[in-house]
Amino acid sequence: MAELTSIGDDIEEGTYAVHSRFRRVVNLADGGRLVSVVTPDVGAGPRNLVVSGLDLERVVGLRVDDSGVEIGSQRFALGGHPTYESSIDLSGADPEALREGVDALRECLVAFAPEKSLVFLLDASRLAHFRAGFEATLARHVSNCSRDIFSQDLLRGVSRLAGAGFGLTPSGDDFICGLLLGMSILEQLGAGDLGPLRNAVFDAAQRGNILTDTHLALARDGLVEETLKCLILALATGEHRGVRRAAVRVFALGHTSGADLATGLFMTLETGLRRTIWRNGSAARR
């Protein structure tokens, strides 16, 4: 008997058809809106319906209305099922503890991230894993885009990085998600109103791919999946052991997706905590 164990807090009413299917995830779309039916080991998320005891191969459609969720012939009433809270409130976080957590994240990225992730931006020795030709050219391109983002022209760097890299959600897009999420966190810590700039980054990064654009929109709004939420809360404590446990789980997401996002998140927080701000699409030191 299938059981609905978690409902994302950013799921909208609609009739959804299968967009893409994987072993533990079925993505369903209604126009530009996306919902994912996932197994319990994937975990909760803003657009996730976590269902146990369900054969995902048999999921062919989904209907969400104000009273419940219908997956195939099974209907789950909304009442009685926990709603996952995907937002994070770090407005009261201790900046010094967060700095400790961010330092710990860097150590974890260098030590444990997959070899062909974007962690070469932090540890140049990892470039040895990139073969001559396309991979080496990609690494140079990403490095140039990162330089733009953090020291020259933010929006130019974002627009050039979007879509670059390997995977269903390319490495560059995952990095930009980390950038957007980091900006949302810095805003909570008192960096000022970064909302217009987050919107500009989102606009520069969109590519018309519903999977990527959905992840970008959620990151812009500071809405995260359970695994990533655990990492961010661990960063706020500054406790290295907790950061390591949470980071390793994030790095296991996709081939390099989790590590690429975490790299963008780290570089954004590390830059922001040095009191660097972005102004009019360019990086400027306060």
C-alpha positions in Angstrom: 0.0 0.0 0.0 1.5 3.3 -1.1 1.9 6.0 1.6 2.4 9.7 1.0 4.9 10.8 3.7 5.8 14.4 2.8 4.3 17.2 0.6 6.4 20.1 -0.6 5.3 23.5 0.4 5.7 25.0 -3.1 3.5 22.6 -5.1 0.7 24.2 -7.0 -2.6 22.8 -8.2 -2.7 21.3 -11.7 -2.7 18.2 -13.9 0.8 17.0 -14.5 2.2 14.6 -17.1 5.5 12.7 -17.0 8.5 14.8 -18.1 11.4 12.5 -17.1 11.8 9.3 -15.2 14.7 8.0 -13.1 15.1 5.1 -10.7 14.1 7.1 -7.6 12.4 10.2 -9.1 9.6 10.9 -11.6 9.4 14.5 -12.7 6.0 15.7 -13.9 5.1 19.0 -15.6 2.1 21.1 -16.1 3.2 23.9 -18.4 6.2 25.5 -16.8 5.4 24.0 -13.4 7.3 20.9 -12.1 6.5 18.4 -9.4 8.6 15.4 -8.5 7.3 12.1 -7.1 10.3 10.6 -5.2 11.2 7.7 -3.0 11.8 8.2 0.8 15.6 8.0 0.4 15.6 11.0 -1.9 13.8 13.0 0.8 11.6 16.0 1.1 11.8 19.2 -1.1 9.7 22.2 -2.0 8.3 20.5 -5.1 8.7 16.8 -3.9 5.9 14.4 -3.1 7.6 11.6 -1.1 5.8 8.3 -1.5 6.7 5.0 0.0 5.6 1.6 -1.4 4.9 3.0 -4.9 6.3 1.6 -8.1 7.5 4.7 -9.9 7.4 2.9 -13.3 3.6 2.9 -13.0 3.4 6.7 -12.4 2.0 8.2 -15.6 0.3 11.3 -14.3 -0.5 13.4 -11.3 -3.4 15.7 -10.3 -3.2 18.2 -7.4 -6.2 20.1 -6.2 -7.2 21.9 -3.0 -8.2 18.7 -1.3 -5.6 16.1 -2.2 -3.2 14.5 -4.6 -4.1 11.8 -7.1 -1.4 9.6 -8.5 -2.8 7.1 -11.0 -5.7 5.4 -9.3 -4.6 6.4 -5.8 -5.7 9.5 -4.0 -4.2 11.0 -0.9 -6.1 13.6 1.1 -4.0 16.6 2.1 -5.0 16.5 5.7 -2.8 14.4 7.9 0.3 14.4 5.7 3.2 16.5 6.8 4.1 19.6 4.7 7.8 20.1 4.3 9.0 23.6 5.2 11.6 24.4 2.5 12.6 28.0 3.6 15.4 28.7 6.0 15.6 31.5 8.6 19.1 32.5 9.4 18.4 36.0 10.4 19.6 35.3 13.9 22.7 33.3 13.0 26.0 34.2 14.5 28.3 35.4 11.6 31.4 34.2 13.3 29.9 30.7 13.7 28.9 30.8 10.0 32.4 31.8 9.0 33.7 28.7 10.8 31.1 26.6 9.0 32.0 28.0 5.6 35.7 27.3 6.3 34.7 23.7 7.1 32.7 23.4 3.9 35.8 24.4 1.9 37.8 21.6 3.6 35.1 19.1 2.8 34.9 20.2 -0.8 38.6 19.9 -1.4 38.7 16.5 0.5 35.5 14.7 -0.6 33.9 16.3 -3.7 33.9 14.2 -7.0 37.1 14.7 -9.0 35.5 16.4 -12.1 33.3 18.8 -10.1 33.9 22.5 -10.1 36.0 22.3 -6.9 39.1 22.9 -9.2 38.0 26.6 -8.6 39.2 26.1 -5.0 42.0 23.6 -5.6 43.9 23.9 -8.9 45.6 20.5 -8.5 42.2 19.0 -9.5 42.7 20.3 -13.0 44.9 17.2 -13.6 41.7 15.2 -13.8 40.4 17.2 -16.8 41.6 15.7 -20.1 43.1 17.9 -22.9 40.5 19.2 -25.4 36.9 19.7 -24.4 37.3 19.1 -20.6 40.3 21.5 -20.3 38.6 24.1 -22.4 35.5 23.8 -20.2 37.6 24.3 -17.1 39.2 27.5 -18.5 35.7 28.8 -19.5 34.3 28.1 -16.0 37.3 29.8 -14.4 36.8 32.9 -16.6 33.1 33.0 -15.7 33.8 32.7 -12.0 36.3 35.5 -12.2 33.6 37.7 -13.8 31.0 36.7 -11.2 33.1 37.5 -8.2 35.4 40.3 -9.3 34.4 42.0 -12.6 30.9 41.6 -14.1 28.4 39.4 -12.3 25.7 39.2 -14.9 28.1 38.6 -17.8 29.7 35.8 -15.8 26.3 34.2 -15.1 25.1 34.4 -18.7 28.3 32.8 -20.0 28.3 30.1 -17.3 24.7 29.0 -17.8 24.4 25.7 -19.5 28.2 25.0 -19.3 29.4 21.6 -18.2 28.3 18.0 -17.8 25.1 16.3 -16.7 21.3 16.6 -17.0 21.6 19.8 -15.0 25.0 21.2 -16.2 27.7 22.1 -13.7 27.4 25.8 -14.5 23.7 25.8 -13.7 24.2 24.0 -10.4 26.9 26.5 -9.5 24.5 29.4 -10.2 21.9 27.8 -8.0 24.5 27.8 -5.2 25.2 31.5 -6.0 21.5 32.4 -5.8 21.1 30.5 -2.5 24.2 32.1 -1.0 22.8 35.6 -2.0 19.5 34.7 -0.2 21.4 33.7 2.9 23.6 36.9 2.9 20.5 39.0 2.6 19.1 37.4 5.8 22.5 38.2 7.5 22.1 41.9 6.7 23.7 42.4 3.3 20.9 44.6 2.2 18.1 44.0 -0.3 19.6 41.6 -2.9 16.2 40.7 -4.3 16.5 42.7 -7.5 19.9 41.3 -8.2 18.8 37.8 -7.5 16.1 38.3 -10.0 18.6 39.6 -12.5 20.8 36.6 -12.0 17.9 34.3 -12.5 16.9 36.1 -15.7 20.5 35.8 -17.0 20.7 32.1 -16.2 17.4 30.8 -17.6 17.6 28.6 -20.7 14.1 27.3 -21.2 14.9 24.0 -19.6 12.2 23.3 -17.1 14.4 21.2 -14.8 17.2 23.8 -14.6 14.8 26.8 -14.5 12.8 25.2 -11.7 16.0 24.7 -9.6 17.1 28.2 -10.3 13.8 29.7 -9.3 13.7 27.7 -6.0 17.3 28.8 -5.2 16.5 32.4 -6.0 13.6 32.2 -3.5 15.7 30.5 -0.9 13.7 27.2 -1.0 15.8 24.1 -0.6 15.5 20.3 -0.4 16.0 18.5 2.8 19.6 17.4 2.2 20.7 20.9 1.4 18.8 22.4 4.3 20.7 20.1 6.7 24.0 21.4 5.3 23.0 25.1 5.6 21.8 24.7 9.1 25.1 22.9 9.9 27.0 25.8 8.4 25.3 28.1 10.8 26.5 26.2 13.8 30.1 26.3 12.7 30.6 22.7 14.0 33.0 21.0 11.6 31.8 17.5 12.2 28.2 18.3 11.5 29.2 20.2 8.3 31.2 17.2 7.1 28.3 14.8 7.6 25.8 17.1 5.8 28.3 18.0 3.0 29.0 14.4 2.1 25.3 13.8 1.7 25.0 16.8 -0.6 28.1 15.7 -2.7 26.3 12.4 -3.4 23.5 14.2 -5.3 23.8 13.5 -9.0 27.3 12.9 -10.6 28.7 16.3 -9.6 25.6 18.4 -9.1 25.7 18.5 -5.3 29.3 19.4 -5.2 28.9 22.0 -8.0 26.1 23.7 -6.1 28.0 23.6 -2.9 31.0 25.2 -4.6 28.8 28.1 -5.8 27.3 28.4 -2.3 30.7 28.3 -0.6 32.3 30.9 -3.0 29.3 33.3 -2.5 29.2 33.0 1.3 33.0 33.3 1.5 32.9 36.4 -0.7 29.9 37.9 1.2 31.4 37.3 4.6 34.5 39.3 3.5 32.1 42.2 3.1 32.1 42.1 -0.7 28.9 43.3 -2.3 27.5 43.3 -5.8 26.4 46.6 -7.2 24.7 47.1 -10.6 25.9 43.7 -11.9 29.5 44.3 -11.0 31.5 43.2 -7.9 32.7 46.0 -5.7 34.4 45.9 -2.3 32.8 47.9 0.4 
